[in-house]
Amino acid sequence: MNLTEIELEELLLSLKQVQGCLSDPQSQNDVDLVLSLLHKADFQSALRIHNAVATSMHRPSPPYPHTHQALQLAMEVEGLVQSSQNKDGLELQSLLSDTHVQALLLAHDSVAEREMQLEPVSPPGETLTQWGGETVKIVRIEKARDIPLVRQRSCAVGV
């Protein structure tokens, strides 16, 4: 279980243990109110959605390619260092002209080109139905690490 994942049974058990330790009637009523909330179908559905989102957010995202033209860039660099007499330049030229490295870069480029294509936009109104038949639409925003979030004067956060 993920740390952000909340198990309903554990929560109910903890509340009942706390309720047994409370002596004043108001606190007992408060715990009863929370227990009744936890037994509602809407709350349990929201909890399942929370757990599913929390689980998916903790999966490491795959690295995103910077370019789909690595082989072309390698060929340009190889051309630039071809006339070099420097030891490092000669070694780099040797590496970049190796057929195995070129095949690796070609494979990278084909995967990167596929990954860099925009995902098809779903038509307006299209939603996912999961988690007990409820209609849910999950939106994920990926922000570049070097661009900070900016707080606008209207208290909205610009991405």
C-alpha positions in Angstrom: 0.0 0.0 0.0 1.2 3.5 -0.9 1.6 6.1 1.9 -1.0 8.3 0.2 -3.4 5.4 -0.2 -6.0 5.2 2.5 -7.7 1.9 3.4 -11.2 2.3 4.6 -11.1 -0.6 7.0 -8.0 0.8 8.7 -9.7 4.1 9.0 -12.9 2.6 10.5 -10.9 0.5 13.0 -8.9 3.5 14.1 -12.0 5.6 14.6 -13.7 2.9 16.6 -10.6 2.6 18.8 -10.5 6.4 19.3 -14.2 6.4 20.1 -13.7 3.9 22.9 -11.2 6.2 24.5 -13.4 9.3 24.5 -15.5 10.1 27.5 -17.5 13.2 26.6 -20.8 12.9 24.6 -19.9 15.6 22.1 -16.7 13.8 21.0 -18.7 10.5 20.8 -21.2 12.2 18.5 -18.5 13.7 16.3 -16.9 10.2 15.8 -20.4 8.8 15.1 -20.9 11.5 12.4 -17.5 10.7 10.8 -18.3 7.0 10.9 -21.6 7.6 9.2 -19.8 9.6 6.5 -17.3 6.8 6.0 -20.1 4.3 5.4 -21.8 6.4 2.6 -21.4 5.2 -0.9 -20.4 8.6 -2.3 -17.5 8.9 0.2 -16.3 5.3 -0.5 -16.4 6.1 -4.3 -14.4 9.3 -3.8 -11.9 7.3 -1.6 -11.5 4.7 -4.4 -10.8 7.5 -6.9 -8.3 9.1 -4.5 -6.5 5.9 -4.1 -6.4 5.2 -7.8 -5.1 8.7 -8.6 -2.5 8.5 -5.7 -1.3 5.2 -7.1 -0.9 6.5 -10.6 0.8 9.6 -9.5 3.5 7.7 -7.7 4.5 5.7 -10.8 7.7 7.1 -12.2 7.1 8.8 -15.5 9.3 7.6 -18.4 12.1 9.9 -19.6 10.9 12.2 -22.3 13.2 12.5 -25.4 14.8 15.9 -26.1 15.0 15.2 -29.9 14.0 12.7 -32.5 17.0 13.6 -34.6 19.9 12.1 -32.5 21.4 10.3 -35.5 21.4 13.4 -37.6 23.0 15.4 -34.8 25.6 12.7 -34.3 26.4 12.8 -38.1 26.8 16.6 -37.9 29.2 16.3 -34.9 31.1 13.5 -36.7 31.6 15.8 -39.6 32.8 18.6 -37.4 35.4 16.5 -35.6 36.5 14.5 -38.7 39.3 16.9 -39.4 40.4 17.1 -35.7 43.8 16.0 -34.7 42.9 16.1 -31.0 42.9 12.8 -29.2 39.4 13.3 -27.8 38.1 14.5 -31.2 39.4 11.4 -32.9 37.9 9.1 -30.2 34.5 10.9 -30.5 34.7 10.5 -34.3 35.4 6.8 -33.9 32.5 6.3 -31.6 30.0 8.2 -33.7 31.0 6.3 -36.9 30.5 2.9 -35.2 27.6 1.1 -36.7 26.3 -0.2 -33.4 26.1 3.4 -32.0 24.4 4.5 -35.2 21.9 1.7 -34.9 21.2 2.6 -31.3 20.7 6.3 -32.3 18.4 5.2 -35.1 16.3 3.1 -32.7 16.2 6.0 -30.3 15.0 8.4 -33.0 12.2 6.0 -34.1 10.9 5.6 -30.5 11.4 9.4 -29.8 9.4 10.4 -32.9 6.6 8.2 -31.8 6.7 9.5 -28.2 6.9 13.1 -29.2 3.8 13.0 -31.3 0.9 14.7 -29.6 -1.7 12.4 -28.0 -5.0 12.4 -29.8 -7.4 14.9 -28.2 -10.6 13.3 -27.0 -13.8 14.9 -28.2 -15.5 17.3 -25.8 -17.7 15.5 -23.4 -15.8 12.2 -23.6 -15.1 10.8 -20.1 -13.8 7.6 -18.5 -16.1 5.3 -16.6 -14.4 3.4 -13.8 -14.5 3.0 -10.1 -17.9 1.6 -9.6 -19.5 2.9 -12.7 -19.1 6.6 -11.9 -18.1 9.0 -14.7 -14.7 10.4 -14.0 -12.3 12.5 -16.1 -8.7 12.6 -15.0 -6.6 15.4 -16.3 -2.8 15.3 -15.9 -0.7 18.4 -16.4 3.0 17.9 -16.9 5.0 21.0 -16.1 8.6 21.6 -17.2 11.0 21.6 -14.3 12.6 24.8 -15.3 9.4 26.8 -15.6 7.9 27.8 -12.2 4.3 28.0 -11.4 3.2 31.7 -11.3 0.5 32.9 -8.9 -1.8 35.5 -10.5 -3.4 38.3 -8.6 -6.8 36.6 -8.9 -5.4 33.8 -6.8 -5.4 31.5 -9.8 -2.2 29.6 -10.5 -0.9 29.9 -14.0 1.0 26.9 -15.5 
